[in-house]
């Protein structure tokens, strides 16, 4: 640690050293899309013919320190026409640039990806940015373009199966990924039990996934960061974008509040499978309803040359109502987020972003009592009906600053404060039509703090580094009554006596320094070697003992019993850019502390003694990731391959030896390709092949009623010793663009897709039951989708 602090101090002292005796001036401004006025994230502003340059931040702002005198600037962004412009500096100046898109096809919603060389020159590791154009080209399930599903074709990213919420990165749990929508955390990003994500692609501006070398300004999760930024809207003219598909329809409307100063965007999406069911001639089907909807909105206004305000909102809901032979179930879950941001330019070197964020996720299950006389819907013995709710909400205040010290140093620093409220469960059950049972688990409260300091520095043309530190703290607060439970089965004695804490009292507190370091060496043009190390801390946890997380899992804070998770990750990689290809290979090793597992037969739903069901241990994951992407030409796409292992060691499980986690996938292969067959026709294909997930199988039977009934059980507590069969799937799509009429802005296209072309019955899980007789046990494979799913979507812009 002392060596790291010394290195950090020397680095920041170097910032203030003079690189040259020449008089220097600051050139700063914003880079925007010429057609819409939207800022461009990651555009490059560079002195033509020199290595001196900078990329725009998340708000399109840049600042560049240059010697006095004439210069020729080059402004570039992939998918846009490059711009060269002479400037003469004899004082600090402001220069804004507008770039024109190369293609006008669907220009209002085109968000381009990073330049191929950016991943070579940027010291960040394990990061990928995909464009909206790329997302739309990937074959979609039932015509729904899905951001999360596309991310699962990247190396190191997968899911435990179709119909499961979230995704897994480098062998980590779904809760170890920080998902940000305009800086607001999203606690459940799934629609339809995980088939689709909550991110409306029409409203998305920029998507970035980071698996390693995460900058110090981000924290709170162990495996990855996925940052999604919404579009600001067209500040020059009114426009609309939408689509009508097999499963859902969507519409986005945008336009100027005040031309060239502010804009507003409103987007909505809804599935209509419930409407189809209501039109059915089957009376039983008419009673059922399954659908989702979401709404996104954003507004921004430039108050002056130095200030801009942003306000964004998201709300979405899933509704699952089933009425079958008198048995009813009503299930709802959804997210709400809100973000208010103020960008302020203190000077041409110091940029500030002040943010207030609200995020809320809740679910509700309602089972009516007295559905019918012989109804067998029971939560527990004697219960016919129940109303069960759960919720997590957070309130966040942030202050982030960027200081462009000079041409070779960019310093970021800031602070973050989070307030949490957890409502783990409230169950109101009715029994025997006269008795009402109510279980209310007390609300939990917590606070999380963080400060950070980081510098991105270049040393000549070959070396660059990004280094810094984040200091995070967490407090678990009263009111509440707590008990200390044994952390392992080997500990003697039972739980300790109860302790009572009043409102606002600190029950447990934690403090963790999180150093970050990423280094890049470029031995030749288009090539680089990178290495990174980062420590991250996670203070909230998703409690889910099942193989796949679901929207009904419970979030819990770190408490006196549940300690924060800690991860240390070391990554090394090689990157190479050719004329048409981008190649990379990374190896990583990650260790984890305070990982959660569950006692045999653990019950986590509405359990006032939930912490007694948990076990704790350590984990590790390591692997090799290979990525090859063709970025120009009529054939574009990528191939990714991952060889990895994820395992953990928990006292009391598997005789205290290492065992595979439920997220382990030994081999993962994805091939994505798009062929531009002509000016109006393009064809895309995606093939995925993954090793099966580990499962626990029984080794004995429990016999009852004289041996006529047997129940398969595992008596050795050995977990995940077998694997499901491998997962593989082929998807195809074709896009036909209508020929636009001269002088008209309207654009349209038809997209036809086939999901799971050869009807593979990929296993989601295996469960075991009594066979044809009590002396036999049979394994039953469960497949969520076992057939081909066709779709047709009509997209339009005007």
Secondary structure as UniProt FT lines:
FT   HELIX           2..15
FT   STRAND          24..33
FT   TURN            34..36
FT   TURN            41..42
FT   STRAND          44..47
FT   TURN            48..49
FT   STRAND          53..55
FT   TURN            58..59
FT   STRAND          61..67
FT   STRAND          69..76
FT   TURN            78..79
FT   STRAND          83..89
FT   STRAND          93..94
FT   STRAND          97..99
FT   TURN            105..106
FT   HELIX           107..109
FT   TURN            116..117
FT   HELIX           118..121
FT   STRAND          127..130
FT   HELIX           132..137
FT   TURN            142..143
FT   HELIX           147..151
FT   TURN            152..153
FT   TURN            155..156
FT   STRAND          157..158
FT   TURN            162..163
FT   STRAND          168..169
FT   TURN            170..171
FT   HELIX           174..176
FT   STRAND          177..181
FT   TURN            182..183
FT   STRAND          184..185
FT   STRAND          190..191
FT   HELIX           192..194
FT   STRAND          196..197
FT   HELIX           201..203
FT   STRAND          204..210
FT   TURN            216..217
FT   STRAND          224..230
FT   STRAND          239..244
FT   STRAND          248..258
FT   TURN            259..261
FT   STRAND          262..271
FT   HELIX           273..278
FT   HELIX           283..286
FT   STRAND          289..302
FT   STRAND          307..324
FT   TURN            325..326
FT   STRAND          327..345
FT   STRAND          350..367
FT   TURN            373..374
FT   TURN            381..382
FT   STRAND          383..406
FT   TURN            407..408
FT   STRAND          409..431
FT   TURN            432..434
FT   STRAND          435..440
FT   STRAND          444..459
FT   TURN            460..462
FT   STRAND          463..477
FT   STRAND          480..482
FT   TURN            489..490
FT   STRAND          499..501
FT   TURN            503..504
FT   STRAND          506..521
FT   TURN            525..526
FT   STRAND          527..538
FT   STRAND          540..543
FT   TURN            551..552
FT   STRAND          554..557
FT   STRAND          565..577
FT   STRAND          581..598
FT   TURN            600..601
FT   TURN            605..606
FT   TURN            608..609
FT   HELIX           610..613
FT   STRAND          614..630
FT   STRAND          635..650
FT   TURN            651..652
FT   HELIX           654..656
FT   STRAND          659..660
FT   TURN            662..663
FT   STRAND          667..676
FT   STRAND          681..690
FT   STRAND          694..695
FT   STRAND          700..704
FT   HELIX           705..707
FT   STRAND          709..713
FT   STRAND          722..723
FT   STRAND          727..737
FT   TURN            742..743
FT   STRAND          747..755
FT   TURN            757..758
FT   STRAND          765..770
FT   TURN            774..775
FT   STRAND          777..782
FT   STRAND          789..797
//
